[in-house]
């Protein structure tokens, strides 16, 4: 992806709680589109190799969750975490992590991830197709800023982390805020 590019139009298969469904599993399927997530607002999207994995669960997701108020002060309305995992996995991971501010987006088939050029093979870890780690600031469906970890390739031997960290995005937004105020 490049700055100025529009996000691809994709339908995401999500599971949402609906008490009207009743029973021990009160959830229903709900299709969500790229427009539902990105149209008419300034958001952060960060994507990672997998729910429940160490770097994602220890640093990246908690960091965005903990800094939500700071991001809001800098003009970000929502923060989304995407992974090439299904909605069941993403919802359970969000629950296990105790997130209240970051919304998860399941890209179970990797369609969005493929269309933004971030789908990689992670067969060396037994993961199959997954997302390369990245983050973006998206304003009304258009990429405002892009933060991609170095070394994008299939079966990379490491899991680089830093470019897409919440701290790095905060630095960018703070500098942009100072620049626009000048």
N, C-alpha and C positions, 0 to 999 in steps of 0.2 A: 504494500500500500504506500501511497505517497500523500503528502500534505496536499489538500485540495480535492482528493478523490472522494467520490460518494461511496458510502458503504453499500455492499451488495444487498439486493432484496431477497430475503430468505424467510421461510416459515419455520419457526421453532416449535417443537412438540413439547409442551409443558404440562405439568400436573399441578393443579391448584386445589386448595382446601375448599370444600363446599359442603356446609352442614346439611343442605337439602338432600345430598346424596345419602346421608345417614350411614349406619353400620360402623364396623370397626375400621374401615378405610374410607373416610369421607372425602375422597379426592375425585376430580374429574379431569379429563383431557381438555386442554385449551390451546388452540393455535395462537401463537404470537408472531408478529412480523417484525422485520427490521424497522419499519415505520413506527410500530408500537413502542419500541425501545428508544429510537434515536430522533424521530421527527419533532421539531419544535423545541428542543432543549439542548443544553450543553451538558455532556456526560463524560464520564471516564469509562472506558472498556478495557479490562485487562484479561488476558487469556494465558492459560498455563497448561502444562502437560497432563495433569490429572488431579481430580479430587482425591483427598486423603493422602497425597504424596508429601514428603517432608518439607521441602522448601515452600511449597504452596500453602501448607497448613501451618507452618511455624512462622513464616515471615510475610509472604505477599498478601494473602487474604486478611490476616489479623492487622497488618499495617494499614491497609485501606480502610478497614472497619474502624480502627482507633483514630484515624485522621479525618473521618467523615466531616466533622464540623469545620475543620480547617479548609477542606476542599469546598464546602458550601460557601464559606466566607470569600473564597476566590472565584466564585461564579459557577461552580459545578452543581448541577441539580441532582443527578443520580450517579451511582457507581455500580457498574455491572462486572461480574466475574463470569467468564465463559470458559468452558472446557469441552473437549470432545468426549463427553460422558452423557448418558441419558438423564432424563429428568428425575428419575428415582434416586440415582446416585447423587446428583447435584443437590436435591432437596435434603437428603439425609446428611450430606457433608455440611451444608449450611446450618442445619439443626445441631450437628455435633460440634461445630465451631461456635455456636451461639451468636451468629451474626444477626444484627437487626437493621443495619444501615446499607449493606451491600446486597444487591439482588443477584441471584445466580441465573445464568442463561445456559440451558443445555443445548449443545450443538452435537447431538448424538451421532449423526451421520457425517459430521465434519464438513457440511456443505458451506457454511459461512467461512470457516477456517480455510478451506480449499480456495474459495473465491478471493480471499484477501492474501493468498500466497503463503500461508503459514502452516499448511498441513505437511507434517513430516512423518517418516517412519521411525518408530522407536522399538523395532523388533529386538534390538539388542537388550532391551529391558523387559521384553514380553508384553509390551503395551500395544503393539500394532500401530495404527495411524493415530496421531495425536497432534496437538497444537504446539508450535514453537512458542516460547514465552515472549509476549509483547504486551504493550499497553498503548492506548490512544486516547486523545481528547477529541471528542466528536461533537461538533456544533451543528445542530439541525441536519444530521445525516451526512455531514461532510467532515473529513479528517482535518482537524486543526493542527494536531501535533502527533507524531508517531515515535514510539520508543521500542526498539527491537533489540533483543539480546544478540550479541555478536556470534558468528559461527553457524548460521542457519544451514543445516544439512541433515540428511537422514542419518539415523543411528549415531548421532553425536555422542562421544564418550563422556561428556560432562553435561551439567545442567547450569549454564551460565545464568547469573542473576545479579542485577544492578541497574541496568538501563530502565527496566520496567518496574522498578521499585516505587512504592508510594513516596518515599523521600525524594527521589529524582523528579517525579511529576510535581511534587510540591515546589521544588526549586524552580522548575520551569514556570509554573503558574505565578509564583511570587515575583519572578523577574519580569514576566509579561505584564503583571499588574503594575509594577513600578514604572515600566516603560510606557504603558498607556496613560499613566497619571502625569507623566512628564510633558 
